[in-house]
Amino acid sequence: MDYVIIGNSAAAIGSVEGIRQIDREGRITLISDEPYHTYSRPLISYWLAGKVTEDKMTYRDKNFYEVNNITPILGVKAEALDLKGKTVKLASGEAVPYDKLMIATGGKPVIPPMEGLDKKGIFSFLKYDDVREIKEAVSGGKKKAVIIGAGLIGTKAAEALVKLGLDLTVVELAGRVLPAILDHRAASIVQGYMENMGIKFELNSTVAKVLGDSEVTGVVLNNGKEISCDMLVIAIGVRPNTDLVTDTGILVNRGIVVNDKIETNVSDVYAAGDVSEGYALIWDSVMVLPLLPNAYLQGETAGRNMAGEETVFPGGLVMNAIGFGDLPMVTAGIVNPDSGEYEVLSNADSENCSYRKVVLRNNCIIGFILLNKIDRAGILTGLMKEKADVSAYKDRLLCSDFGYIDFPEEVRKSKLGRGAA
């Protein structure tokens, strides 16, 4: 059996490990346009800030390809698919045959329309090469940066660049930072914390024009305000990188459409991770799930199916665990409910950058935000996945010491018994 995997991040690695759980003999070829050993992309901001070294960025041990009998083709782009002939055409001219194909090409940066994008000093913030270029630019004397986007990518970029000593402004179209994962109260706390780090924000704004001749000298916002800078980082987010499957007959919505076995509509072709869509537990719908744990699980599910062991993807949980400085946070599920069918519990201590919020529907947790004190996040996550009725201990959910002791005795014994087993 010839397995071909296009990609080298979480979904691709999950596919390898899923295959090898079932088939130890089949040939695996892994293709990536990046020349690097598999690495953890969430760590690129930490590398830029000097918090981790290159050897600590690896997603798997250096002998991963050898141990799993993989033929890696790194630094070479997959350019086209021949689905009838079952081959992948590479930029090198080589055609790689497959029996089973995994497409794990991830996402690509969202670049908004604006005047002046042809200048030097404009960067993305998605891959290792992006931050290597940024670090080289800073070493070359760049002093003042503007970041477009105050989501997960933009805020982590900001944290890294301010640590390098840059004068930094973050421009965000929404009215708050991290709008996809925080509510207004939590966002206000996080913004205040980041402002104390030296980061400036321009909310309800976007960049309309990039100034300069051949190099960036500043930006003009849509409200007419001008900000001088010698570096622009576009970190709005990513969209599924479906370029490879254009006009192939593989079905694409926002991402590549797959079923619960992570199969596409084309026989023997699978897609996982940020390039695809998957079932989201809390939303009870199919959507793009651009999170590393979901990408890995989709890939592992696909790998097992590719190797002949029927396996169903159980659904992904939209959850983020991040931090800025010494302010950790965990958010999951629906945190900004938009109708009266939800019950919202919350408390805040802005002085200590602490905030807790739990969103309920029919006495089941369907979302939460924890700022600063996050050690009970795992319990809340478990209750979400189980769709547990929490009415018996609802009044304790916001307590910092909430735990198994608050559960009814029979529930507590059941959970502790499973844990012991």
Helices and strands as residue ranges (DSSP letters): E 2-6, H 10-22, E 27-32, G 41-43, H 44-49, G 54-56, H 64-67, E 70-74, E 78-82, E 87-90, E 95-97, E 100-103, E 107-109, E 122-124, H 128-139, E 144-148, H 152-163, E 167-172, H 184-196, E 199-203, E 207-211, E 218-221, E 226-228, E 231-234, E 238-240, G 243-245, E 269-271, G 273-275, E 278-280, E 285-287, H 292-306, E 319-324, E 327-333, E 343-349, G 350-352, E 354-361, E 364-371, H 377-386, G 391-396, G 404-406, H 409-420
